[in-house]
Amino acid sequence: MPIRSHVRPVVMLLSSLWLAACGGGGGFIEVPKEPDAPASQFNISGRLSIAAGISVDGDTNDRFAEYTNNDDPDNPQIISNNALVHGFASARGTGGDSSQERFTSTIDEDDYYQVNLQQGQTVRLQVVDTSVSNDLDLYLLDSSGTNDIDFSQNEGETGNQEEVSAPTDGEYLINVNAFSGISKYILQILPASSTTVAPPADFVAGELVVQYKPAVGIASRSSATQPRPQLVTMNSARTAMVSSNDPLQVFNPELYEKRRTLIEAKRMQKQDDVEWAEPNYIVQPTLIPNDTHYAQQWHYPAINLPQAWDLSTGDVDAPQEPVIVAVIDTGVYLAHPDLAPKLVPGYDFISSTSISRDGDGIDANPDDPGDSDTPGASSWHGTHVAGTVAARSNNGVGVAGVSWGAKIMPLRALGKIGNTFDISESIRFAARLSNDSGTIPTRKADIINLSLGGTGFSNTLLSAITDARDAGVIIVAAAGNENVSTPFYPAAYEGVIGVSATNPQATKASYSNFGTYVDIAAPGGEMQQGVDFGVLSTVADDSSGVRVPAVAFSQGTSMAAPHVAGVIALMKAVHPDLTEAELVSLISSCAITNKTTACGRDNQLGYGQIDAYKAVAEARRLAAGGTTPALPAIVQSDKTQLFFASIVSEQSFVLSNVGDNDVTKLQITDSSSWLTITPSAGVSNGLGTYTASVNRTDLIDGEYAGTIRVTYEDSTAAGVTKTLQFSVTMQVGTVISAGVMTQQYVLLEDADCVTEDCVLQTVFADSSTGYFVFNGVEPGNYRLYAGSDIDVDGLICGAGETCGAYPSLGAEQIIRITDRNVTGRDFLLNLNGAGGVASSGTLQIQNLQPAGQPGKAR
C-alpha cells in the first residue's frame, strides 16, 4: 500500500462538481482523446513556472538542487533590487541523510548576495523556522566590503524578522549569517521609500561593555551593591568561538574584527551571569520610520477612487445607518487594527469540526484561525478581501479600504475544505433569513461579497442566492482564475454581479476567467509573467506561531470582487435605496464603467472596468430624483500610473476637471530627482497635457518608484486643498524580473482519498524547463501539487518554500482519467510565507521517481 501525504492539503470540494476557491477554481477537466493511449495505464504531464521576481539561495540543503557557492563575500550571488529570495542557513550540521542533504556534517553559516540598492530601500529577512535555537542575523555591507552599513540581530519575540536599510544609492553586499541552529529564510528587497536612513552606530572593534549580574547571595539592587558596567577586551580565547575559516577574515580583516565584536556581544548576552553586553559605541543611530502603505495601492487610482472620495467616503449622516457588506469567506482576523473598528457581529457556519480548525462547529465567532496547520502558510483570504472592501482608512497606518464608512459582517464558511450548505447558510444569515444558527443579525447586509466559486451548478446555493436577492441584498462574486470561459458559479447565476480581474494596464489579467457571465471588471493584480503588481490589503502573519496584524499583496478575481462591492457600498451611502435593478441598468449602460470602445459587453471585462467616481456621481443623481447635483471641482488624470520601461524616456498625461465648479491654484510636483514634469503650450489654469520625462544618468540598474502629486482648490471653497496623486515606476538597465526555479517536486494525489495519506507518486520537475511527467497512472481522479524542499525535511510547501497546484493554489481541479493521456497541465508556483501567499499546507514527498533532470549535487 503506497504511503501518501501525511497532511491533507487545503482543497475545497463542494458536492460532486463544486470547488471553492481563492476567487476561482473548480470542476472536472475533460481530457482530449489520444488514439495511442495505453489500454490501462496513462501519463500526466505539464510544465511548472515560477512567479516573477522569485530567486533562490545558491546553496540550499537539497542535494538535488543546482549548487552555487555563495559563502564568500569575494564571490557573492547577484540578485536584483526587487528580489524575493528563499534560502537556507545553518550554524550546525543537520545530521540527516548525506545522499539527499548537503549539510549533514558541515555548516552553511553565511550567504552573501550582491545587489544595487536605492536610497531608502529596505532588506527584510524572515526567519522561517522559528525557535529559540534557530537564530539568523542580517548584515548590509558596502560594495567594497569596507564597512557594515547596517545590521540586525533581533532575538526573542522579534527574532523572526530582521531589517536593514540602504542610506544611499549604490552597490551593496547582503549577508545572512546563521548565529545558531538551522532555518529556512525569505529575503525580500522592498521598494524605496522617502525614509531617511542614518548610518548605524560606530563602535570600537574588539571592545565590549558588559553589565554582570550581582553575585549569588546579594539581595540588594542598590547602586552600592550593583556591579558597574565593565569594559572587556576580546582575547584570543574568545576568538576561537568564531569560525577560523570565515572568508570575511580574508576579504577584509578590519570588517571581520567588527563583525566578530557584534557576534561576541550577542554570545555574551546569553550567559547566565550577564545582564547585558554591547559594543563600545562611538555614536548612536537615528532612524525615521515610514508606516503608510497607501502609495502601494495602485489599484485605487486605477478606478478613480480618490476622485470618488471627494464626493463620498462612505460615511453617512444620522439617522441613516452605515452600509453593511457581508464577506462570506474564511472568516476575518478580528483583532487586526485596520478591521476591528469596522466589524459588526457575524457568524461561523463551518459545521464540521474536522475542517473548521477552531475545534468546534457553528458558533458566533467568525475569527479566522488560518486554513493551514503550518505557521506562515495560511491564506487569510477573508481578511484580505475584507480589507479591500472597508479597511479603516485615513488613519496614518496600514492600508485604505474602498469604503471608509462601510461596516463588515464577517461570515466564516470556508475552512480546510467546505460545502455549499455552509455557504448557503451564511448567505441566509446575511439576508436575515432563517438559518441553522437559530439567530439573525440586527440588520441584514446590504451587499454580499463571494470571492469563491466553481464550475459545478448547485441548487442549494442558487436557492439561497435567490432568497437573498428577493430580500433586497446585492450580491457580488468573483469570476474565477483559470483563464477559461466555462460558467463559474455563483458569479454565473442570474442576478449575481460577476467580476473579472484586470491588470495595471486595465486589460484582462492573465489568469482571469471570461465569458458570457462576466458583468464588470476591477483590478485583481498581476504577479506573474514578468509583472509584479499585486493588490495590497490586510492579512495576519502567524509565521512565529502567533497571529499578528500584517498587510500583503495577492492576486485573483477574489481581489477584484471586493473592489466592486466596496464601490457599491459608496453608492449605497449616498443613495440608500439603490436597487439591484438600478445597479444593473447603470452597469449595462456603461454609466459607471470605463469602456475603451463603444458601450456594449464583451466576454473579457463585461461592460468595462468599474469607475468609482462615475458610480458615486450616478448614485448622487439617483438620490436627487434623477437630477445631477452640482459636482465640486475634481481633477482627474487620464493615466493613473506611469511605467517607464528601460527604453522609454517620455510619456504624456492629461489633467481635466470632471466637476462643475472651477479649479484654482493647481500645482503639480514630483517626488524624484530623476523625474521632470513639463506642461504643454495648451495648459490653462493647470489643466491640459503634461509631459513626464525621466533622466537615467548616473543611476544604478534597478527599478525606481516615484509619485506625481497634484494639489488644487475648488473655486467655491477657497482655502480647502484637494489632492490627486499617482505613481511612477522607472526601469534602469536590465531588471531581473523572471523567477528562478530551484529543484521542484511534483506530487500526484488521489482525489478520492479520504485518509490523511493521499500522495501516490512524486517526480522531479526538470530544473531548466519545469517539465514533469507521471508514467503508469491508472484510471481515476487526481490532483497535482508541486513545490521545493530546500531544507530536505521530506515536505513541500512549507513556509519559505515554493508551492503551487493545478491550475492554481486554493483552486485545485480534479483531473479525471478514464482512457486517455493528460498533457499540458501547466501551473504557476509562488513563494509560501512571503507577504501572505496562500499555501495548501505541507505535503509529504513519497515514492519519488527520477523523471526529470535533478540538479548537480555538491
FENCORVEN-V68268 format. One line per field, one symbol per residue. phi: phi as a letter, one per 30 degrees, with the letter a starting at -180 (. if undefined). A space follows every 50 residues. Layout:
# FENCORVEN-V68268
phi = ???
This chain:
# FENCORVEN-V68268
phi = .ddcecbdddbccchdbcbdadiljkjccdcddcecdddbbbcbbabcbc deidbbedbddddddecbdbdcddbdddbddbdbccbbbbcaddicdddc cdcdbcbbdbbcbcacccejdcccccddddaddcbccbbbcdddidbdda bbbdbidcddbbbbbddbdlcbccbccddaibadbbcbccddbdddcddd ddaddibbcbcddedejcddcdddcdddecdccdcdddeddcedcddddd daeddeddddddddddddedddccdabadddcbcdbccdbcccdedcedd edchdeddddcacjdbcdddcedccdccadjbddddddbedcccebaccd dcddcdicibcdadcddddjcbdceicddhdddddddddaeebhcibibc cdcdcdcccdbcbccdbaaddddddddddeciceaddibbdebdddbccb daladddbdedddddddddddjccccbddjbchbcdebcdeddeidddcc cccddicedecddbkdddcabaecjbbbhicbbcccadbcbcddjbdbda badabkddddeddddddddddddcbececdddddddddcidbbcbdceel cbddbicjdecddddddddddddcijcddecddbdbcdccacbcddccbb bcbbcbccccddcbhdbbbbcbddcbcbdddddbhickcbccbcbceicd dlccbbbcbccabdecbejcdcbbbbcbbbcbiccdcddccddccccccd dcdcccbbddabbdcddccidbacciddelcbbcbalcbdchcibcidei bdaabddadibdcdccccbbdbbidcaccbcdjciiddbcidbddbhdcd ckbddddd
